[in-house]
Amino acid sequence: MAAGLTLAMLAALALVGINEAGYRQSTQSLTEVSEAQRIRLALNLLLQSIVDAETGQRGYLLTGEARYREPYDSAVKKVDGQLAALQLLYAHRPAESARLTELAKHVSRKLAEIDMSVRLRQEGNDDAWKFVITTDVGREEMEAIRQQAGELIALSNEALMRGQAQISVSLRFARIGIALVALAGLAAFYLYLRQTHALRSAGERQQEALQRERNALEDEVRERTATLAELATHLQEVRETERGFLARELHDELGSLLTAAKLDVARLKSRLVDSPEAIQRLQHMNELLNSGIALKRRIIEDLRPSSLANLGLIASLEILGREFAERSGVEIEMVLEPVSLDEANQLTVYRMVQESLTNIGKYAQATEASIVMKNYGNHVVVEVSDNGTGFDIQDTRASSHGLAGMQHRVETAKGKLTISSAPGQGTRLSASLPTAAAKPSKASEFA
């Protein structure tokens, strides 16, 4: 990998160097070519202006009409600007600048000769302008102009050819350099492919080892999760069994004791009619016994609701909601439809509603809550909602055993529990359970 990377870096640096050198050389050559073309164009325009001036002179001399002077007047106006442009182009070329100075002198003389003949013709001095025309001054100056301009054009052509040759050399050099760099790049790419293949093979072997370890860990986690789920279910069943046993013991033993004590108080009260103080004490004791019996009944109902077996699920939920409303002051709205659930699922629904109301009383700070039970034929949906403070589900701590216990209980019954809440927007718990007639395989279809 190191050799291929070094070779690739050298090839890249060489390519950058070749490209930079070629760019600078080509830019310089293009500048020279462009300047030579501008010089040649300016010289040709100057010659064209002199020729136009001479043509306009001859037309005006022959006809005497002002319209024939237009080419002359237009050409004379352009000459000064064209000479100024040439002087700028030759500013950094002393030799050509000297030739341009000589050319400008001849141009000035030629224009002076043309201007003299035109003025004489305009003044009507025919003999004078004809004499000027018959002299060789104009011809000699024109030949000198053509000679000087031709030499300058030839120099521009030479500069143009040199620039083109230099561009050709730069392109040839760049072509060879790029070919060499391409070969070096291919070699570096070959080394890179070899090293990459080796690294990929090593990575694949490592990935296979990691995958085997991951699969083993997943199998272990799956087994432990199943074991924990079975243990949680067993503990839940044991807890319900213990609750039932404790409820029976409280009902049978404690109930008998409290009832016997109440009967004894009644007998004593009937025999102590002559002692108002004793009767008052016995009355107070009777009220305490009544409170104890009521407390015993409430504890028994919390441990194992007898109303569930005696009155049914709807009546049990109504009693649960009414008692919670009386204790907490929260207004409870209940919409309960008859459902077909087995005894275990009825207890699951009861415990879910009971735990939800307990959480509302402890944490929600709600003023209103609702209990809704809907029958959809093959499944039942039970919802408990409130208008309390709510909470962020994402920030729910792992120690929220109440919610975790509800979820496990509902999932054990082949159902699904959905928790919806947000800060300041209350909380809604929705459990979906299969009915007694539904197939267990379809229970997971409902949310």
C-alpha positions in Angstrom: 0.0 0.0 0.0 2.9 2.4 0.9 4.7 1.8 -2.4 1.5 2.3 -4.5 0.6 5.4 -2.6 4.1 6.8 -3.0 4.1 6.1 -6.7 0.7 7.6 -7.1 1.8 10.8 -5.3 4.9 11.1 -7.4 2.8 10.6 -10.6 0.3 13.2 -9.4 3.1 15.7 -8.7 4.7 15.0 -12.0 1.4 15.5 -13.8 0.8 18.8 -12.0 4.3 19.9 -12.9 4.0 19.0 -16.5 0.6 20.6 -16.7 1.8 23.8 -15.0 4.9 24.1 -17.3 2.9 23.4 -20.4 0.2 25.9 -19.3 2.7 28.7 -18.7 4.6 28.0 -22.0 1.4 27.7 -24.0 0.0 30.9 -22.4 3.1 32.8 -23.3 3.1 31.4 -26.8 -0.6 32.2 -27.3 0.1 35.7 -26.0 2.8 36.2 -28.6 0.6 34.7 -31.4 -2.3 36.9 -30.4 -0.1 40.0 -30.3 1.5 39.2 -33.7 -2.0 38.8 -35.2 -3.1 42.1 -33.8 0.0 43.8 -35.2 -0.5 42.2 -38.6 -4.1 43.3 -38.6 -3.2 46.8 -37.6 -0.6 47.1 -40.4 -3.1 45.8 -43.0 -5.7 48.3 -41.8 -3.1 51.1 -42.0 -2.2 50.1 -45.6 -5.9 49.9 -46.4 -6.5 53.3 -45.1 -3.6 54.8 -47.1 -5.0 53.0 -50.3 -8.5 54.4 -49.5 -7.1 57.9 -49.1 -5.2 57.7 -52.4 -8.3 56.3 -54.1 -10.5 59.1 -52.8 -7.8 61.6 -53.9 -7.8 60.4 -57.4 -11.6 60.3 -57.7 -11.9 63.9 -56.4 -9.1 65.1 -58.7 -10.7 63.6 -61.7 -14.3 64.7 -61.0 -14.0 67.6 -58.6 -17.1 66.3 -56.8 -17.1 66.4 -53.0 -18.7 62.9 -52.7 -15.5 61.4 -54.1 -13.6 62.8 -51.2 -15.5 60.7 -48.6 -13.1 57.7 -48.8 -10.1 60.1 -48.4 -11.6 62.0 -45.4 -12.6 58.7 -43.7 -9.2 57.2 -44.2 -7.3 60.3 -43.0 -9.3 60.2 -39.7 -8.4 56.5 -39.1 -4.7 56.8 -39.8 -3.7 58.6 -36.6 -5.6 56.1 -34.4 -4.0 53.1 -36.3 -0.5 54.5 -35.8 -1.2 55.1 -32.1 -2.4 51.5 -31.8 0.8 50.2 -33.5 3.0 52.3 -31.2 1.3 50.6 -28.2 1.9 47.2 -29.7 5.5 47.9 -30.4 6.2 49.6 -27.0 8.3 46.7 -25.7 10.0 46.0 -29.1 12.7 48.7 -29.8 13.8 47.3 -33.2 10.2 47.2 -34.6 9.4 50.5 -32.9 12.2 52.2 -34.9 10.8 50.7 -38.1 7.4 52.0 -37.1 8.7 55.5 -36.6 10.2 55.4 -40.2 6.9 54.1 -41.5 5.0 56.9 -39.7 7.3 59.5 -41.4 6.4 58.0 -44.8 2.8 57.9 -44.0 2.9 61.6 -42.9 4.6 62.6 -46.2 2.2 60.6 -48.3 -0.8 62.2 -46.5 0.8 65.6 -46.9 1.2 65.1 -50.7 -2.4 63.9 -51.0 -3.7 66.8 -48.9 -1.8 69.3 -51.0 -3.2 68.0 -54.3 -6.7 67.9 -52.9 -6.5 71.5 -51.6 -5.1 72.7 -54.9 -8.0 71.0 -56.7 -10.4 72.5 -54.3 -8.9 76.0 -54.9 -9.3 75.4 -58.7 -5.5 75.5 -59.4 -5.5 72.8 -61.9 -2.0 73.3 -63.2 -0.6 73.0 -59.7 -2.3 69.8 -58.6 -1.5 68.2 -62.0 2.1 69.1 -61.5 2.0 67.5 -58.0 0.5 64.4 -59.5 3.0 64.1 -62.2 5.9 64.1 -59.7 7.2 60.8 -58.3 6.9 61.9 -54.7 3.6 60.2 -54.0 4.7 57.0 -55.7 8.0 56.8 -53.9 6.3 57.4 -50.5 3.7 54.8 -51.2 6.4 52.3 -52.2 8.3 53.1 -49.0 5.1 52.6 -47.0 4.5 49.3 -48.6 8.1 48.2 -48.0 8.2 49.2 -44.4 4.8 47.7 -43.7 5.7 44.5 -45.5 8.9 44.2 -43.4 6.9 44.7 -40.2 4.3 42.2 -41.4 7.1 39.7 -42.1 8.4 40.1 -38.6 4.9 39.6 -37.2 4.6 36.4 -39.3 7.9 35.2 -37.9 6.7 35.8 -34.4 3.5 34.0 -35.2 5.3 31.0 -36.6 7.6 30.9 -33.5 4.6 31.0 -31.2 2.9 28.2 -33.1 6.0 26.1 -33.1 6.4 26.7 -29.3 2.8 25.6 -28.7 3.4 22.5 -30.8 6.5 21.7 -28.7 4.5 22.2 -25.5 1.7 20.0 -26.6 4.2 17.2 -27.6 6.0 17.5 -24.3 2.7 17.4 -22.4 1.6 14.4 -24.5 4.7 12.4 -23.6 4.6 13.5 -20.0 1.0 12.5 -19.6 1.6 9.2 -21.2 4.4 8.5 -18.7 2.3 9.7 -15.8 -0.5 7.5 -17.0 1.7 4.5 -17.0 2.9 5.3 -13.5 -0.7 5.8 -12.4 -1.6 2.4 -13.8 1.3 0.8 -12.0 0.2 2.5 -8.7 -3.4 1.4 -9.4 -2.2 -2.2 -9.9 -0.3 -2.1 -6.6 -3.4 -0.5 -4.9 -5.7 -3.3 -6.3 -3.3 -6.0 -5.0 -3.1 -4.4 -1.5 -6.9 -3.8 -1.5 -7.6 -7.4 -2.4 -5.4 -8.5 0.4 -7.0 -6.1 2.9 -10.5 -7.2 1.7 -9.6 -10.8 2.2 -8.4 -10.1 5.7 -11.5 -8.0 6.4 -13.8 -10.7 5.1 -12.1 -13.3 7.4 -12.4 -10.9 10.3 -16.1 -10.2 9.4 -16.8 -13.9 9.3 -15.2 -14.4 12.7 -17.2 -11.4 14.1 -20.4 -12.7 12.5 -19.9 -16.0 14.2 -19.3 -14.4 17.5 -22.3 -12.1 16.9 -24.6 -15.0 16.1 -23.4 -16.8 19.2 -24.1 -13.8 21.3 -27.5 -13.3 19.7 -28.4 -16.9 20.3 -27.3 -16.5 23.9 -29.3 -13.2 24.3 -32.3 -14.8 22.7 -32.1 -17.8 25.1 -31.7 -15.6 28.1 -34.5 -13.3 27.0 -36.8 -16.2 26.6 -35.7 -17.5 30.0 -36.3 -14.1 31.6 -39.7 -13.8 29.9 -40.6 -17.2 31.2 -39.4 -16.2 34.6 -41.3 -13.0 34.5 -44.5 -14.8 33.5 -43.9 -17.4 36.2 -43.3 -14.6 38.8 -46.5 -12.9 37.6 -48.5 -16.1 38.0 -46.9 -16.7 41.4 -47.8 -13.2 42.5 -51.4 -13.6 41.4 -51.5 -17.0 43.1 -50.1 -15.4 46.3 -52.5 -12.5 46.0 -55.4 -15.0 45.7 -54.2 -17.0 48.7 -53.7 -13.9 50.8 -57.1 -12.5 49.7 -58.7 -15.8 50.8 -56.8 -15.8 54.1 -57.8 -12.3 54.8 -61.4 -13.0 53.9 -61.7 -16.2 55.8 -59.5 -15.6 58.9 -59.4 -11.9 59.3 -63.0 -11.5 58.2 -64.1 -14.1 60.8 -62.1 -12.4 63.6 -63.5 -8.9 62.7 -67.1 -10.3 62.5 -66.8 -12.1 65.8 -65.4 -9.0 67.4 -68.3 -7.0 66.1 -70.8 -9.5 67.4 -69.1 -9.4 70.9 -69.3 -5.6 70.8 -73.0 -5.8 70.0 -73.6 -8.2 73.0 -71.7 -6.0 75.4 -73.6 -2.9 74.1 -76.9 -4.6 74.9 -75.8 -5.5 78.4 -74.3 -2.1 79.3 -77.4 0.0 78.7 -77.0 1.6 82.1 -73.4 2.9 81.4 -73.5 5.7 78.8 -69.7 6.0 78.8 -69.2 2.3 78.1 -71.9 2.5 75.4 -70.0 5.4 73.8 -66.8 3.4 73.9 -68.4 0.4 72.4 -69.9 2.5 69.7 -66.5 3.9 68.8 -65.1 0.4 68.8 -67.9 -0.7 66.5 -67.0 2.1 64.1 -63.4 1.1 64.2 -64.3 -2.5 63.4 -66.5 -1.3 60.5 -63.6 0.7 59.2 -61.3 -2.4 59.6 -63.9 -4.6 57.7 -64.1 -1.9 54.9 -60.3 -1.8 54.7 -60.1 -5.6 54.6 -62.6 -5.6 51.7 -60.6 -3.0 49.8 -57.3 -4.8 50.4 -58.9 -8.1 49.2 -60.3 -6.3 46.1 -56.9 -5.0 45.3 -55.3 -8.3 45.8 -57.9 -10.4 44.0 -61.0 -8.6 42.7 -64.0 -10.7 43.7 -66.2 -8.5 41.5 -64.3 -9.8 38.5 -65.6 -13.4 39.1 -68.9 -12.4 40.6 -70.0 -9.4 38.5 -67.9 -9.5 35.3 -65.3 -7.3 33.7 -67.5 -4.3 32.9 -68.8 -4.0 36.5 -65.4 -4.5 38.0 -63.9 -1.7 35.8 -66.8 0.6 36.7 -66.2 0.0 40.4 -62.5 0.5 40.0 -63.0 3.8 38.1 -65.7 5.0 40.6 -63.5 4.3 43.7 -60.5 5.9 42.0 -62.5 9.0 41.2 -63.8 9.2 44.8 -60.2 8.9 46.3 -58.4 11.2 43.8 -61.0 13.7 42.8 -60.2 13.1 39.1 -63.3 13.0 36.9 -63.5 9.6 35.2 -65.4 9.0 31.9 -66.1 5.4 31.0 -67.2 3.9 27.7 -67.3 0.1 28.2 -68.6 -2.4 25.6 -69.3 -6.1 26.4 -66.4 -8.3 25.4 -65.6 -12.0 25.2 -62.4 -12.6 27.0 -61.2 -15.6 29.0 -60.5 -15.3 32.8 -56.7 -14.6 32.3 -57.2 -11.9 29.8 -60.0 -10.3 31.9 -57.5 -10.1 34.8 -54.9 -8.7 32.4 -57.3 -5.9 31.4 -58.2 -5.2 35.0 -54.6 -5.0 36.1 -53.7 -2.8 33.2 -56.4 -0.3 34.0 -55.6 -0.6 37.7 -51.9 0.2 37.2 -52.8 3.0 34.7 -55.1 4.7 37.3 -52.4 4.3 40.0 -49.9 6.1 37.7 -52.4 8.8 37.0 -53.0 9.4 40.7 -49.2 9.5 41.5 -47.7 11.4 38.6 -50.1 12.8 36.0 -51.6 15.7 38.0 -54.7 15.2 35.8 -58.2 16.5 36.3 -59.9 14.2 33.8 -59.3 10.7 32.6 -61.2 8.1 30.5 -61.5 4.4 30.3 -62.6 3.0 27.0 -63.1 -0.7 26.0 -64.1 -1.5 22.5 -65.1 -4.8 21.0 -64.0 -5.3 17.4 -65.1 -8.9 17.1 -61.7 -10.8 16.9 -59.9 -8.4 19.2 -60.5 -6.0 22.1 -59.0 -2.5 22.5 -58.7 -1.0 26.0 -57.6 2.6 26.3 -56.8 4.6 29.4 -56.0 8.3 28.8 -55.7 11.5 30.9 -55.1 15.2 30.4 -52.1 15.4 32.8 -48.5 16.6 32.4 -47.5 13.7 30.2 -43.8 12.7 29.6 -41.2 12.2 26.9 -41.4 8.5 25.9 -37.7 8.6 24.7 -36.6 9.7 28.1 -38.5 7.0 30.0 -36.1 5.5 32.5 -35.4 1.8 32.4 -36.6 1.7 36.0 -40.2 2.4 35.0 -41.2 -1.0 36.1 -45.0 -0.2 36.1 -45.0 0.4 32.3 -42.7 -2.5 31.7 -44.8 -4.8 33.8 -48.0 -3.8 31.9 -46.3 -4.3 28.6 -45.0 -7.8 29.6 -48.5 -8.8 30.9 -50.2 -7.7 27.7 -47.6 -9.4 25.4 -47.9 -12.6 27.5 -51.6 -12.5 26.6 -50.7 -12.4 22.9 -51.6 -8.7 22.7 -49.8 -5.4 22.2 -49.5 -2.3 24.4 -49.0 1.2 22.8 -48.0 4.2 24.9 -48.6 7.7 23.5 -47.5 10.7 25.5 -45.7 14.1 25.2 -44.9 16.8 27.8 -48.0 18.8 28.5 -50.2 16.7 26.3 -51.3 13.9 28.6 -50.9 10.2 28.3 -52.8 7.4 26.5 -52.2 3.7 27.0 -53.9 1.4 24.5 -53.9 -2.4 24.7 -55.1 -4.7 22.0 -56.0 -8.3 23.1 -57.4 -11.2 21.1 -60.9 -12.4 22.1 -61.7 -15.9 23.2 -62.8 -16.8 19.7 -59.8 -15.3 17.9 -56.8 -17.4 16.9 -53.6 -16.7 18.7 -51.7 -16.3 15.5 -53.7 -13.3 14.5 -53.3 -11.4 17.8 -50.1 -9.7 16.6 -52.0 -8.2 13.7 -53.7 -5.6 15.8 -52.1 -2.5 17.3 
